[in-house]
């Protein structure tokens, strides 16, 4: 927040803003612009217990700034962190435990906004959830939505194949509940690490430390779970896979509502928080921060997953246009014949959600949607370069899935030597471009 404020990219809202839809409305109206700090939040029965901040990570430059790297270095930084995690540092006291509230009433202690009109209630949307299986020792850090159910209970929205759900079912099979800690108000490194697609039991917290460039400081909860010491607040409790709850309609990353049926319930025994805590929210649905949190993490995981099969892979993007989940663009260096198609199938094998894969050359920035469309327009022939695979297994959040399947589309938008005698682009001579840059800088246009 301090970095954004100094850059003029954080705006504090002094007017009273209501939790029911008004916070969401402000974030939605300016979702690609400034981060918003709501200093005067109005709850149903009076002022909210803490201010709210949102739209912090709604662009690639914001992600890069949060991780302390340039945009073009971000993917390599993520891969290095996954391959070389940094063990965290245990501390005995922490800012997130300055105040302790036993058996918290979630609606009274936290300013939880209601976002969209057809949803059944308000949601905690920026909670990074720490969990650990007592028997196997498998640890998980992930993000899931939580809808308060009254008092200290909340519905937790997790897909059945989500590692958190796997751990909860394993605990339930042993007659236990799964200890969890929901951490709100985290460093960008923690949020990005929580969104990575890794193996069951792979601990994401040391990856967050590697992204920080120093060991992440953690503090134990009452249950023994380790949580980021410098987050804003932590809900400590248990997840019960044996207590179902029907959620009803909920917004998804593609912008529409889904109805997933029954989910499971968490009960919280205590809330710890900073004295001056700020409650972070992520505007859900089809909005940049929600899409990019998934897209940045999925893209890095895809690059890591497909590199063994396709060594020429250079960069991977999963951008906002495809809702941060459904479309991938893969840039290859000097691809050999057939390698573009091999990359398509490697992507589909790695992530069920990806429906469309576009392959481009490495002179195209895969995150630049205009450049990608230009490559499709100038380097692909529909009769030759489109690949359609019907009836592939789909994720439950795919907006058009039927009976668990969806078709997949691949677009090979790479140059083929036989298509043209040359691929030279028209530019002014280099000396003229250099002189033009001097002139424009003198006139403060660059």
C-alpha positions as CSV (number, residue, x, y, z in Angstrom):
1,X,0.0,0.0,0.0
2,X,2.8,2.4,0.8
3,X,4.5,1.8,-2.6
4,X,1.2,2.4,-4.4
5,X,0.4,5.5,-2.3
6,X,3.8,7.0,-3.2
7,X,3.3,6.3,-6.9
8,X,-0.2,8.0,-6.8
9,X,-1.9,4.6,-7.4
10,X,-3.7,4.3,-4.1
11,X,-6.7,6.5,-3.4
12,X,-8.3,6.8,0.1
13,X,-12.1,7.2,0.1
14,X,-13.2,9.3,3.1
15,X,-17.0,9.1,2.4
16,X,-19.1,6.5,4.1
17,X,-19.3,3.4,1.9
18,X,-21.6,0.5,2.6
19,X,-20.6,-3.1,2.9
20,X,-23.6,-4.2,1.0
21,X,-22.6,-3.8,-2.7
22,X,-21.2,-0.2,-2.4
23,X,-17.6,-1.4,-1.8
24,X,-18.0,-3.8,-4.7
25,X,-19.5,-1.1,-6.8
26,X,-16.6,1.3,-6.3
27,X,-14.0,-1.5,-7.0
28,X,-15.9,-2.6,-10.1
29,X,-16.2,0.9,-11.5
30,X,-12.5,1.4,-11.3
31,X,-11.3,-2.2,-11.5
32,X,-8.4,-1.5,-13.8
33,X,-7.3,1.7,-12.1
34,X,-6.2,2.9,-8.7
35,X,-6.2,0.7,-5.6
36,X,-8.9,1.9,-3.2
37,X,-8.6,2.3,0.6
38,X,-12.0,2.6,2.2
39,X,-11.4,4.5,5.5
40,X,-15.0,4.9,6.5
41,X,-16.9,1.6,6.0
42,X,-20.5,1.4,7.1
43,X,-21.9,-1.9,8.3
44,X,-25.5,-2.8,9.0
45,X,-25.4,-1.6,12.6
46,X,-22.8,1.1,12.5
47,X,-19.1,1.7,11.5
48,X,-17.2,-1.4,10.4
49,X,-14.5,-2.7,12.7
50,X,-11.7,-1.9,10.3
51,X,-11.0,-0.2,7.0
52,X,-10.9,-2.1,3.7
53,X,-8.5,-2.1,0.8
54,X,-9.0,-3.6,-2.7
55,X,-7.8,-3.6,-6.3
56,X,-4.2,-3.9,-5.1
57,X,-3.0,-6.4,-7.8
58,X,-5.1,-5.6,-10.8
59,X,-2.4,-5.4,-13.5
60,X,0.9,-7.2,-14.4
61,X,3.0,-4.1,-13.4
62,X,1.3,-4.2,-9.9
63,X,2.2,-7.9,-9.5
64,X,5.8,-7.2,-10.7
65,X,6.1,-4.3,-8.3
66,X,4.8,-6.4,-5.4
67,X,7.4,-9.1,-6.1
68,X,10.2,-6.5,-6.7
69,X,11.0,-7.5,-10.3
70,X,10.3,-6.2,-13.8
71,X,7.3,-7.6,-15.6
72,X,9.4,-9.5,-18.1
73,X,11.3,-11.1,-15.2
74,X,8.3,-12.2,-13.2
75,X,7.8,-15.6,-14.7
76,X,11.4,-16.6,-14.3
77,X,11.2,-15.3,-10.7
78,X,8.2,-17.6,-10.0
79,X,9.9,-20.6,-11.5
80,X,13.1,-20.0,-9.5
81,X,11.0,-19.7,-6.3
82,X,9.2,-23.0,-7.0
83,X,12.5,-24.8,-7.8
84,X,14.4,-23.3,-4.9
85,X,12.0,-22.6,-2.0
86,X,13.4,-20.7,1.0
87,X,12.5,-22.2,4.5
88,X,10.6,-19.8,6.6
89,X,11.7,-18.2,9.9
90,X,9.8,-19.0,13.1
91,X,9.1,-16.0,15.4
92,X,7.6,-16.1,18.8
93,X,5.4,-13.0,18.5
94,X,3.9,-11.2,15.5
95,X,1.9,-8.2,14.4
96,X,-1.0,-10.5,13.3
97,X,-1.4,-11.6,17.0
98,X,-1.5,-8.2,18.7
99,X,-5.2,-8.7,19.5
100,X,-7.0,-12.0,20.2
101,X,-10.7,-12.5,20.0
102,X,-12.1,-15.9,21.1
103,X,-15.1,-17.4,19.4
104,X,-15.5,-14.5,17.0
105,X,-18.7,-13.5,15.4
106,X,-17.5,-13.0,11.9
107,X,-20.0,-10.4,10.9
108,X,-19.2,-8.3,14.0
109,X,-15.4,-8.5,13.9
110,X,-14.7,-8.3,10.2
111,X,-16.0,-5.9,7.5
112,X,-17.0,-8.6,5.0
113,X,-18.6,-7.1,1.8
114,X,-21.5,-8.4,-0.2
115,X,-20.4,-8.2,-3.8
116,X,-23.1,-9.4,-6.3
117,X,-26.9,-9.3,-6.1
118,X,-27.7,-13.0,-6.8
119,X,-25.2,-14.4,-4.3
120,X,-26.4,-15.7,-0.9
121,X,-24.4,-13.5,1.3
122,X,-21.1,-11.6,1.8
123,X,-17.8,-13.3,1.2
124,X,-14.2,-13.2,2.5
125,X,-12.3,-13.3,-0.8
126,X,-8.6,-12.6,0.0
127,X,-8.2,-15.3,2.6
128,X,-5.0,-17.4,2.2
129,X,-5.8,-20.7,4.0
130,X,-3.1,-22.7,5.7
131,X,-3.9,-26.3,6.5
132,X,-1.8,-29.4,7.5
133,X,-2.8,-33.0,7.6
134,X,-2.0,-34.4,11.1
135,X,-1.2,-37.9,9.8
136,X,0.7,-37.3,6.6
137,X,2.2,-33.9,7.4
138,X,1.0,-32.6,4.1
139,X,0.8,-28.8,4.2
140,X,-1.3,-26.6,1.9
141,X,-1.6,-22.9,1.3
142,X,-4.5,-21.9,-1.0
143,X,-7.2,-19.3,-1.5
144,X,-10.9,-20.1,-1.2
145,X,-14.0,-18.0,-0.7
146,X,-15.8,-18.0,2.7
147,X,-19.4,-17.0,3.3
148,X,-20.3,-16.3,7.0
149,X,-23.2,-18.4,8.2
150,X,-23.8,-16.7,11.5
151,X,-21.6,-16.5,14.6
152,X,-18.3,-18.2,14.2
153,X,-19.2,-20.4,11.3
154,X,-18.6,-20.0,7.5
155,X,-19.2,-21.9,4.3
156,X,-15.9,-22.6,2.4
157,X,-16.1,-22.8,-1.3
158,X,-13.6,-25.4,-2.6
159,X,-13.8,-27.8,-5.5
160,X,-13.7,-31.5,-4.7
161,X,-10.2,-31.9,-6.4
162,X,-8.8,-28.9,-4.5
163,X,-6.0,-30.0,-2.2
164,X,-7.7,-28.4,0.8
165,X,-10.8,-30.5,0.1
166,X,-8.6,-33.7,-0.2
167,X,-7.1,-33.0,3.2
168,X,-10.5,-32.3,4.8
169,X,-11.9,-35.6,3.5
170,X,-8.9,-37.5,4.7
171,X,-9.3,-36.0,8.2
172,X,-13.1,-36.8,8.1
173,X,-12.3,-40.4,7.2
174,X,-10.3,-40.6,10.4
175,X,-13.1,-39.1,12.4
176,X,-11.3,-35.7,12.7
177,X,-11.7,-32.1,11.6
178,X,-9.0,-30.4,9.6
179,X,-7.2,-27.5,11.4
180,X,-7.1,-24.4,9.2
181,X,-6.0,-20.8,9.5
182,X,-7.5,-18.1,7.2
183,X,-5.0,-15.3,6.7
184,X,-6.2,-12.0,5.4
185,X,-4.1,-9.0,4.3
186,X,-1.0,-10.7,2.9
187,X,2.1,-9.7,1.0
188,X,1.7,-10.3,-2.8
189,X,4.3,-13.1,-2.6
190,X,2.0,-15.0,-0.2
191,X,-1.1,-14.5,-2.4
192,X,0.8,-15.6,-5.6
193,X,2.3,-18.6,-3.9
194,X,-1.2,-19.6,-2.6
195,X,-2.5,-19.7,-6.2
196,X,0.2,-22.0,-7.6
197,X,-0.7,-25.4,-9.1
198,X,1.6,-27.8,-7.2
199,X,1.6,-31.4,-6.0
200,X,-0.4,-32.5,-3.0
201,X,1.7,-31.9,0.1
202,X,4.0,-29.3,-1.6
203,X,4.2,-26.4,0.9
204,X,3.7,-23.1,-0.7
205,X,4.9,-21.0,2.2
206,X,8.6,-21.5,1.5
207,X,7.9,-20.5,-2.1
208,X,6.5,-17.3,-0.8
209,X,9.8,-16.8,1.1
210,X,11.8,-17.3,-2.1
211,X,9.6,-14.8,-3.9
212,X,10.3,-12.3,-1.1
213,X,14.1,-13.0,-1.4
214,X,14.3,-13.7,2.4
215,X,12.7,-16.2,4.8
216,X,9.1,-15.6,5.3
217,X,8.5,-14.9,9.0
218,X,5.8,-17.2,10.4
219,X,4.2,-17.6,13.8
220,X,2.3,-20.6,15.3
221,X,-1.4,-20.5,15.8
222,X,-3.0,-22.2,18.9
223,X,-3.3,-25.3,16.7
224,X,0.4,-25.2,15.8
225,X,-0.3,-24.2,12.2
226,X,2.3,-21.6,11.0
227,X,0.9,-18.4,9.4
228,X,2.6,-15.3,7.9
229,X,3.5,-13.2,10.9
230,X,2.9,-9.9,9.1
231,X,-0.5,-10.5,7.7
232,X,-3.4,-8.3,9.0
233,X,-5.6,-10.9,10.7
234,X,-6.0,-14.7,11.1
235,X,-9.1,-16.8,11.6
236,X,-8.2,-20.0,13.4
237,X,-10.5,-23.0,13.3
238,X,-11.4,-26.3,11.8
239,X,-12.9,-27.6,8.5
240,X,-15.5,-30.3,8.7
241,X,-16.0,-32.4,5.6
242,X,-18.9,-34.1,7.2
243,X,-21.0,-30.9,7.5
244,X,-22.4,-29.9,4.1
245,X,-24.0,-26.6,3.2
246,X,-25.8,-25.6,0.0
247,X,-24.2,-22.4,-1.2
248,X,-26.5,-21.3,-4.0
249,X,-25.5,-19.1,-6.9
250,X,-21.9,-17.7,-6.7
251,X,-20.0,-15.5,-9.1
252,X,-17.1,-17.2,-11.0
253,X,-14.0,-15.9,-12.8
254,X,-15.8,-15.9,-16.1
255,X,-18.3,-13.3,-14.8
256,X,-21.4,-15.4,-14.6
257,X,-23.0,-17.3,-11.7
258,X,-22.5,-21.0,-11.0
259,X,-24.4,-23.2,-8.6
260,X,-22.1,-26.0,-7.3
261,X,-24.4,-27.4,-4.7
262,X,-23.1,-28.5,-1.4
263,X,-19.8,-27.4,0.1
264,X,-18.3,-27.8,3.6
265,X,-18.3,-25.7,6.8
266,X,-15.6,-24.1,8.9
267,X,-15.9,-23.2,12.6
268,X,-13.5,-20.6,14.1
269,X,-12.3,-20.7,17.7
270,X,-10.4,-17.4,17.6
271,X,-9.5,-14.4,15.6
272,X,-6.1,-12.7,15.9
273,X,-5.3,-9.3,14.3
274,X,-3.2,-6.3,14.2
275,X,-4.4,-3.4,16.4
276,X,-4.6,-1.2,13.2
277,X,-5.7,-4.0,10.8
278,X,-6.9,-3.3,7.3
279,X,-9.2,-5.9,5.7
280,X,-8.1,-6.8,2.2
281,X,-10.7,-7.8,-0.4
282,X,-10.3,-9.2,-3.9
283,X,-13.2,-8.2,-6.2
284,X,-14.4,-11.7,-7.4
285,X,-16.1,-12.5,-10.8
286,X,-14.6,-11.3,-14.1
287,X,-12.4,-8.5,-12.8
288,X,-8.6,-8.1,-13.4
289,X,-7.3,-8.8,-9.9
290,X,-9.3,-12.0,-9.5
291,X,-8.4,-13.2,-13.0
292,X,-4.7,-12.3,-12.8
293,X,-4.2,-13.9,-9.4
294,X,-5.1,-17.2,-11.1
295,X,-3.6,-16.4,-14.5
296,X,-0.1,-15.3,-13.3
297,X,0.2,-18.4,-11.1
298,X,-1.2,-20.9,-13.7
299,X,1.0,-19.5,-16.5
300,X,4.2,-20.0,-14.4
301,X,3.0,-23.6,-13.5
302,X,2.3,-24.3,-17.2
303,X,5.7,-23.2,-18.3
304,X,7.3,-25.4,-15.7
305,X,5.0,-28.4,-16.6
306,X,5.4,-28.3,-20.4
307,X,9.1,-27.4,-20.6
308,X,10.3,-31.1,-20.3
309,X,8.1,-32.0,-23.3
310,X,8.6,-28.8,-25.3
311,X,12.2,-27.4,-24.6
312,X,11.7,-24.5,-27.0
313,X,9.0,-22.9,-24.7
314,X,9.9,-19.3,-23.9
315,X,7.0,-17.7,-22.0
316,X,3.4,-18.6,-21.2
317,X,0.5,-16.2,-20.6
318,X,-3.0,-16.8,-19.1
319,X,-4.5,-13.4,-19.4
320,X,-7.6,-11.5,-18.4
321,X,-9.3,-12.0,-21.8
322,X,-9.6,-15.7,-21.1
323,X,-10.7,-14.9,-17.5
324,X,-7.3,-15.9,-16.1
325,X,-8.2,-19.6,-16.5
326,X,-9.6,-20.6,-19.9
327,X,-7.1,-19.3,-22.6
328,X,-3.3,-19.8,-22.7
329,X,-0.8,-18.3,-25.1
330,X,2.6,-20.1,-25.4
331,X,5.6,-18.4,-27.0
332,X,8.1,-20.8,-28.6
333,X,11.7,-20.1,-29.7
334,X,12.3,-21.3,-33.3
335,X,9.7,-24.2,-33.1
336,X,10.4,-27.3,-35.1
337,X,7.6,-28.8,-37.3
338,X,4.9,-30.3,-35.1
339,X,6.2,-28.6,-31.9
340,X,3.3,-26.1,-31.8
341,X,0.8,-29.0,-31.6
342,X,2.8,-30.8,-29.1
343,X,2.8,-27.7,-26.9
344,X,-1.0,-27.5,-27.2
345,X,-1.5,-31.0,-25.9
346,X,1.0,-30.5,-23.2
347,X,-1.0,-27.5,-21.9
348,X,-4.3,-29.4,-22.0
349,X,-2.8,-32.3,-20.2
350,X,-1.3,-30.0,-17.5
351,X,-4.4,-27.9,-16.6
352,X,-8.0,-29.0,-17.2
353,X,-9.4,-25.5,-17.2
354,X,-7.4,-24.3,-20.3
355,X,-9.8,-24.5,-23.3
356,X,-8.0,-22.5,-26.0
357,X,-4.2,-22.5,-26.6
358,X,-2.5,-20.1,-29.0
359,X,1.1,-20.8,-30.0
360,X,3.2,-17.8,-31.1
361,X,6.9,-17.1,-31.9
362,X,9.1,-15.6,-29.2
363,X,9.0,-12.2,-30.9
364,X,5.4,-11.9,-29.7
365,X,4.7,-11.0,-26.0
366,X,2.1,-13.6,-25.0
367,X,0.6,-11.2,-22.4
368,X,-0.1,-8.6,-25.2
369,X,-3.5,-9.6,-26.5
370,X,-3.2,-7.2,-29.5
371,X,0.1,-8.7,-30.5
372,X,-1.3,-12.2,-30.1
373,X,-4.3,-11.4,-32.3
374,X,-2.0,-9.8,-34.9
375,X,0.0,-13.1,-35.0
376,X,-3.2,-15.0,-35.5
377,X,-4.2,-12.7,-38.3
378,X,-0.9,-12.8,-40.1
379,X,0.7,-16.1,-39.4
380,X,-2.1,-18.7,-39.3
381,X,-4.2,-20.4,-41.9
382,X,-7.5,-21.6,-40.5
383,X,-7.6,-24.7,-42.7
384,X,-4.2,-25.7,-41.6
385,X,-3.4,-24.2,-38.2
386,X,-6.6,-24.7,-36.1
387,X,-6.9,-27.9,-34.0
388,X,-10.3,-28.9,-32.5
389,X,-10.5,-31.7,-30.0
390,X,-14.1,-32.5,-29.0
391,X,-15.3,-34.1,-25.8
392,X,-12.3,-33.4,-23.4
393,X,-12.7,-33.6,-19.7
394,X,-13.5,-30.2,-18.2
395,X,-13.4,-28.5,-14.9
396,X,-16.7,-27.8,-13.1
397,X,-16.2,-24.0,-13.4
398,X,-16.0,-24.2,-17.2
399,X,-19.0,-22.0,-18.2
400,X,-20.1,-24.2,-21.2
401,X,-19.3,-27.8,-19.9
402,X,-21.9,-30.4,-20.4
403,X,-21.6,-33.9,-18.7
404,X,-18.1,-32.9,-17.6
405,X,-16.7,-32.3,-21.0
406,X,-15.8,-29.5,-23.4
407,X,-14.1,-29.1,-26.8
408,X,-10.6,-27.7,-27.0
409,X,-9.2,-25.3,-29.6
410,X,-5.6,-24.9,-30.6
411,X,-4.3,-22.1,-32.9
412,X,-0.8,-22.3,-34.4
413,X,0.1,-18.7,-35.0
414,X,3.8,-19.3,-35.7
415,X,5.7,-18.4,-38.8
416,X,6.2,-21.2,-41.4
417,X,9.1,-20.7,-43.8
418,X,7.1,-21.9,-46.8
419,X,4.4,-19.3,-46.3
420,X,6.5,-16.2,-47.3
421,X,9.9,-15.5,-48.7
422,X,10.5,-13.1,-45.9
423,X,9.0,-12.0,-42.6
424,X,10.6,-8.6,-42.3
425,X,8.5,-5.9,-40.6
426,X,8.5,-2.3,-42.0
427,X,10.3,0.1,-39.7
428,X,12.2,3.5,-40.2
429,X,16.0,3.0,-40.2
430,X,17.6,2.5,-36.8
431,X,19.5,5.9,-36.8
432,X,16.2,7.7,-37.4
433,X,14.5,5.9,-34.6
434,X,17.4,6.7,-32.2
435,X,17.1,10.4,-33.2
436,X,13.4,10.3,-32.8
437,X,13.7,9.0,-29.3
438,X,16.0,11.9,-28.4
439,X,13.6,14.4,-29.8
440,X,10.6,12.9,-28.0
441,X,12.5,12.7,-24.7
442,X,13.4,16.4,-25.0
443,X,9.7,17.1,-25.4
444,X,8.9,14.8,-22.4
445,X,6.9,12.5,-24.6
446,X,9.0,9.4,-23.7
